[in-house]
Amino acid sequence: MRFILILLLLSQPAFAEIRVATWNAGLSRKGPGLLLRDIQKGEPEVEAARATIAALDADVLLLTNVDYDLDLVALRALDLGYPHLFARRPNTGMQTGRDMDGDGRIGGPRDGQGYGWFSGQGGMAVLSRFPLGEGRDFSAFLWRDLPGALLPGDDIQRLSTTGHWEVPIETPDGILTLLAFHATPPVFEPRNAPRNHDETAFWTALIDDRLPFAPPAPPFVILGDANADPDRGDGIPEAIRALLAHPKVQDLHSGPTATFEVGALRVDYVLPSSDLDVAAAGMGEGGGTHRPVWIDLR
């Protein structure tokens, strides 16, 4: 009987914790191909980013503020050791053909769907040690179509500054859904504060089934650079407060904080759904304005 019991114990799977993280890596340049050039040259900023990501040791990582190219050439050249990658063309630098900022000219960085000197500047990427399912890209969703939008905008303005993505992660214990985004800072021009608010409000509306998309299946993790602090800063805090207080979302006060611009503002988040078992949460080390934010899931 003792021998049988030992065999039964040995046959039980060993459940490892899964680390999910996000980091605004600052890997953006003012021209297409310049990030790849700096990667190939081994620039100190690139090597420091590699070291930060290696030390973070996340199983699933959302990088924000990293330039996008069609075949993910720069991302692959970083050689970060992740076998599965997901990135879509961001709204940053995607020209509208209109004078969106009212300066009398077209083609400037503020005339794009999101601020950018070229299409793909400052995009996002998901890196995973686990296979990825077919994601959903909500980035073409128009601002005017968000229920209760603070500033609907005109007929072509997209809501997402960079993007809103749903990416299924095929973990050994089942599908974990990532809800990833990078919102505009609520400063620099008048439309940015309401747009920042509404980019966060998108997730609450999606979870509550108030959009023309099916809500995400739990468990899920909302993560990215919200550029929104619930208590301080220049933004409109109601949307981030509502998301943090949502009954389907866990707000882990000990972990999701980062320094942005001047002063300590809470802007980067990893928010697990309420049905997930969180073992730990915290911040990693890293240079630049932002620090990585992570959670460990059982």
VEXDREN-2710 file (C-alpha; in Angstrom, 1 decimal):
% VEXDREN-2710
k/r/px/py/pz
1/MET/0.0/0.0/0.0
2/ARG/2.8/2.4/0.9
3/PHE/4.5/1.6/-2.5
4/ILE/1.2/2.4/-4.4
5/LEU/0.9/5.7/-2.4
6/ILE/4.4/6.8/-3.4
7/LEU/3.7/6.0/-7.0
8/LEU/0.5/8.1/-6.9
9/LEU/2.3/11.0/-5.4
10/LEU/5.1/10.8/-8.0
11/SER/2.6/10.7/-10.8
12/GLN/1.0/14.1/-9.8
13/PRO/2.0/17.0/-12.1
14/ALA/4.3/19.6/-10.7
15/PHE/2.5/23.0/-11.2
16/ALA/4.9/25.8/-11.9
17/GLU/4.1/29.4/-11.4
18/ILE/3.7/31.5/-14.6
19/ARG/5.2/35.0/-14.6
20/VAL/3.3/37.6/-16.7
21/ALA/4.9/41.0/-17.1
22/THR/4.8/44.3/-19.0
23/TRP/7.5/46.9/-19.6
24/ASN/7.7/50.1/-21.5
25/ALA/11.1/49.4/-22.9
26/GLY/11.8/52.7/-24.6
27/LEU/13.0/50.9/-27.8
28/SER/11.7/53.4/-30.2
29/ARG/13.5/55.7/-32.6
30/LYS/12.5/58.6/-34.9
31/GLY/12.9/56.8/-38.2
32/PRO/12.2/53.3/-39.7
33/GLY/15.1/50.9/-39.4
34/LEU/17.0/52.8/-36.8
35/LEU/16.1/50.4/-34.0
36/LEU/17.4/47.5/-36.1
37/ARG/20.6/49.5/-36.7
38/ASP/21.1/50.1/-33.0
39/ILE/20.4/46.4/-32.3
40/GLN/23.0/45.3/-34.8
41/LYS/25.5/47.8/-33.5
42/GLY/25.0/46.6/-29.9
43/GLU/24.1/50.1/-28.6
44/PRO/24.3/50.3/-24.8
45/GLU/20.6/51.1/-24.4
46/VAL/19.7/48.0/-26.4
47/GLU/22.1/45.8/-24.3
48/ALA/20.6/47.3/-21.1
49/ALA/17.1/46.4/-22.3
50/ARG/18.2/42.8/-23.0
51/ALA/19.7/42.6/-19.5
52/THR/16.5/43.9/-18.0
53/ILE/14.3/41.4/-19.9
54/ALA/16.7/38.5/-19.0
55/ALA/16.6/39.4/-15.3
56/LEU/12.8/39.7/-15.4
57/ASP/12.6/36.1/-16.6
58/ALA/8.9/36.4/-17.5
59/ASP/7.1/33.5/-19.2
60/VAL/4.8/36.0/-21.0
61/LEU/5.9/39.6/-21.6
62/LEU/4.2/42.6/-23.2
63/LEU/6.7/45.1/-24.5
64/THR/5.4/48.6/-25.2
65/ASN/7.2/51.4/-26.9
66/VAL/9.1/49.1/-29.3
67/ASP/9.2/49.9/-33.0
68/TYR/7.2/47.6/-35.3
69/ASP/8.2/46.4/-38.8
70/LEU/6.3/44.1/-41.1
71/ASP/8.2/40.9/-40.6
72/LEU/9.2/41.6/-37.0
73/VAL/12.8/41.9/-38.1
74/ALA/13.9/44.2/-35.3
75/LEU/12.1/42.1/-32.6
76/ARG/13.7/38.9/-33.9
77/ALA/17.1/40.6/-34.0
78/LEU/16.8/41.4/-30.3
79/ASP/17.1/37.6/-29.8
80/LEU/15.4/37.6/-26.4
81/GLY/14.9/33.8/-26.3
82/TYR/11.1/33.7/-26.7
83/PRO/9.9/31.2/-29.3
84/HIS/6.5/32.8/-29.8
85/LEU/5.9/36.4/-30.9
86/PHE/2.8/38.4/-31.6
87/ALA/2.8/42.0/-33.0
88/ARG/0.4/43.9/-35.2
89/ARG/0.8/47.2/-37.0
90/PRO/0.1/49.9/-34.4
91/ASN/-1.9/53.0/-34.9
92/THR/1.1/55.2/-34.1
93/GLY/2.3/57.0/-37.2
94/MET/-0.5/55.6/-39.4
95/GLN/-1.4/58.7/-41.4
96/THR/-5.0/59.8/-41.7
97/GLY/-4.5/62.2/-44.6
98/ARG/-6.1/64.9/-42.6
99/ASP/-5.0/67.8/-40.4
100/MET/-5.9/66.2/-37.1
101/ASP/-4.1/68.7/-34.9
102/GLY/-5.3/71.8/-36.6
103/ASP/-1.9/73.2/-37.4
104/GLY/-2.7/73.8/-41.1
105/ARG/-0.6/71.0/-42.4
106/ILE/-1.0/67.2/-43.0
107/GLY/1.5/64.4/-42.6
108/GLY/2.9/65.4/-39.2
109/PRO/3.3/63.1/-36.2
110/ARG/0.0/64.3/-34.7
111/ASP/-1.9/63.7/-37.9
112/GLY/-1.7/60.0/-37.5
113/GLN/-4.2/57.7/-35.9
114/GLY/-1.7/57.8/-33.0
115/TYR/1.3/60.1/-32.5
116/GLY/4.3/58.9/-34.5
117/TRP/7.0/60.1/-36.9
118/PHE/6.5/57.0/-39.0
119/SER/4.1/54.1/-39.2
120/GLY/5.1/51.5/-36.6
121/GLN/7.0/53.8/-34.2
122/GLY/6.5/52.9/-30.6
123/GLY/4.4/49.7/-31.1
124/MET/3.8/46.7/-28.9
125/ALA/4.8/43.1/-28.9
126/VAL/3.9/40.0/-26.9
127/LEU/6.7/37.5/-26.3
128/SER/5.8/34.1/-24.9
129/ARG/7.4/30.8/-23.9
130/PHE/4.0/29.2/-24.6
131/PRO/2.2/28.9/-27.9
132/LEU/-0.1/31.7/-28.9
133/GLY/-3.6/31.3/-30.2
134/GLU/-5.3/33.5/-32.8
135/GLY/-5.6/36.9/-31.4
136/ARG/-8.1/39.7/-31.9
137/ASP/-7.0/43.2/-32.8
138/PHE/-9.4/45.9/-31.8
139/SER/-7.2/48.8/-32.9
140/ALA/-9.4/49.8/-35.8
141/PHE/-12.4/50.5/-33.5
142/LEU/-13.5/54.1/-33.9
143/TRP/-13.5/56.4/-30.9
144/ARG/-17.0/57.7/-31.7
145/ASP/-18.4/54.1/-31.3
146/LEU/-17.3/53.7/-27.7
147/PRO/-20.4/53.9/-25.4
148/GLY/-20.2/57.1/-23.3
149/ALA/-17.1/58.4/-25.2
150/LEU/-15.9/61.7/-23.7
151/LEU/-14.9/63.1/-27.0
152/PRO/-16.2/61.1/-30.0
153/GLY/-13.9/62.7/-32.5
154/ASP/-14.6/62.7/-36.2
155/ASP/-15.6/59.9/-38.5
156/ILE/-12.1/58.4/-38.9
157/GLN/-10.4/58.8/-35.5
158/ARG/-9.6/55.4/-34.0
159/LEU/-9.8/55.0/-30.3
160/SER/-6.4/53.2/-29.8
161/THR/-3.4/55.4/-29.8
162/THR/-1.2/52.3/-30.2
163/GLY/-3.5/49.3/-30.0
164/HIS/-5.9/47.1/-28.1
165/TRP/-5.2/43.4/-28.5
166/GLU/-6.6/40.1/-27.1
167/VAL/-4.0/37.4/-27.3
168/PRO/-4.7/33.8/-26.1
169/ILE/-1.7/32.1/-24.4
170/GLU/-1.8/28.3/-24.5
171/THR/-0.3/27.5/-21.0
172/PRO/0.0/23.9/-19.7
173/ASP/-3.1/24.6/-17.6
174/GLY/-5.3/26.0/-20.3
175/ILE/-5.8/29.3/-22.1
176/LEU/-4.9/32.5/-20.4
177/THR/-6.1/35.6/-22.3
178/LEU/-4.0/38.7/-22.5
179/LEU/-5.7/42.1/-23.0
180/ALA/-2.9/44.4/-24.0
181/PHE/-2.7/48.1/-24.7
182/HIS/-0.6/51.3/-24.6
183/ALA/-2.7/54.5/-24.1
184/THR/-1.6/58.0/-24.9
185/PRO/-0.3/60.2/-22.2
186/PRO/-3.1/62.6/-21.0
187/VAL/-0.9/65.7/-21.8
188/PHE/0.6/67.6/-24.8
189/GLU/-2.7/68.4/-26.6
190/PRO/-6.3/68.9/-25.5
191/ARG/-7.7/65.6/-27.0
192/ASN/-5.2/63.4/-25.2
193/ALA/-6.8/63.5/-21.7
194/PRO/-10.3/62.3/-22.8
195/ARG/-8.7/59.8/-25.3
196/ASN/-6.5/58.4/-22.5
197/HIS/-9.6/58.0/-20.3
198/ASP/-11.5/56.2/-23.1
199/GLU/-8.7/53.9/-24.0
200/THR/-8.9/52.4/-20.5
201/ALA/-12.7/52.6/-20.5
202/PHE/-12.6/50.3/-23.5
203/TRP/-11.7/47.3/-21.3
204/THR/-14.5/47.9/-18.9
205/ALA/-17.0/48.1/-21.7
206/LEU/-15.5/44.9/-23.3
207/ILE/-15.7/42.9/-20.1
208/ASP/-19.3/44.1/-19.5
209/ASP/-20.4/43.1/-23.0
210/ARG/-21.2/46.6/-24.1
211/LEU/-19.2/46.5/-27.4
212/PRO/-19.8/44.8/-30.7
213/PHE/-17.2/42.1/-29.7
214/ALA/-17.7/39.1/-27.6
215/PRO/-16.3/39.7/-24.1
216/PRO/-13.0/37.9/-23.2
217/ALA/-13.3/34.4/-21.7
218/PRO/-11.8/34.2/-18.2
219/PRO/-9.2/33.8/-17.0
220/PHE/-7.6/37.0/-18.4
221/VAL/-4.9/39.6/-17.6
222/ILE/-5.2/43.2/-18.6
223/LEU/-1.8/44.7/-18.9
224/GLY/0.2/47.5/-20.5
225/ASP/0.9/51.2/-20.1
226/ALA/-2.3/52.9/-19.2
227/ASN/-0.6/56.3/-18.6
228/ALA/-3.2/56.8/-16.0
229/ASP/-2.9/57.2/-12.2
230/PRO/-6.2/56.8/-10.2
231/ASP/-5.2/59.5/-7.7
232/ARG/-2.6/61.8/-9.2
233/GLY/-1.4/63.3/-12.5
234/ASP/-3.1/65.3/-15.3
235/GLY/-5.4/62.6/-16.5
236/ILE/-9.1/62.0/-16.1
237/PRO/-9.1/59.2/-13.4
238/GLU/-12.6/57.8/-13.6
239/ALA/-11.9/55.1/-16.2
240/ILE/-8.8/53.7/-14.4
241/ARG/-10.7/53.9/-11.0
242/ALA/-13.6/51.9/-12.5
243/LEU/-11.3/49.3/-14.0
244/LEU/-9.4/48.8/-10.7
245/ALA/-12.7/48.5/-8.8
246/HIS/-14.3/46.1/-11.3
247/PRO/-15.5/42.9/-9.6
248/LYS/-13.9/40.8/-12.3
249/VAL/-10.5/42.4/-11.9
250/GLN/-7.9/42.1/-9.1
251/ASP/-6.1/45.3/-8.1
252/LEU/-2.7/44.3/-6.7
253/HIS/-1.5/47.5/-4.9
254/SER/1.9/46.1/-4.0
255/GLY/3.0/45.5/-7.6
256/PRO/1.7/47.6/-10.5
257/THR/3.5/50.9/-10.0
258/ALA/6.0/52.7/-12.1
259/THR/7.7/56.1/-12.4
260/PHE/6.7/58.2/-15.4
261/GLU/8.0/61.6/-16.4
262/VAL/8.5/63.5/-13.0
263/GLY/7.2/62.1/-9.7
264/ALA/6.0/58.6/-9.0
265/LEU/2.8/58.0/-10.9
266/ARG/1.1/54.6/-11.2
267/VAL/0.9/54.1/-15.0
268/ASP/1.9/50.5/-15.9
269/TYR/-0.4/47.7/-14.9
270/VAL/-0.8/43.9/-14.8
271/LEU/-4.3/43.3/-13.6
272/PRO/-5.4/39.6/-13.4
273/SER/-9.0/38.5/-13.5
274/SER/-10.6/37.8/-10.1
275/ASP/-10.6/34.0/-10.7
276/LEU/-6.8/33.8/-11.0
277/ASP/-4.6/32.7/-8.1
278/VAL/-1.7/35.2/-7.7
279/ALA/1.3/34.1/-5.8
280/ALA/3.3/37.3/-6.0
281/ALA/3.5/40.7/-7.7
282/GLY/6.1/43.4/-8.0
283/MET/8.4/45.6/-10.0
284/GLY/11.6/44.6/-11.8
285/GLU/14.8/46.6/-12.1
286/GLY/15.4/48.6/-15.3
287/GLY/16.7/51.9/-16.6
288/GLY/14.7/54.6/-18.2
289/THR/11.5/56.2/-17.1
290/HIS/9.5/53.0/-16.6
291/ARG/10.2/49.8/-14.7
292/PRO/8.9/46.3/-15.5
293/VAL/5.7/45.2/-13.7
294/TRP/5.0/41.5/-13.1
295/ILE/2.7/38.9/-11.4
296/ASP/3.3/35.2/-10.7
297/LEU/0.2/33.1/-11.3
298/ARG/-0.2/29.6/-9.7
END
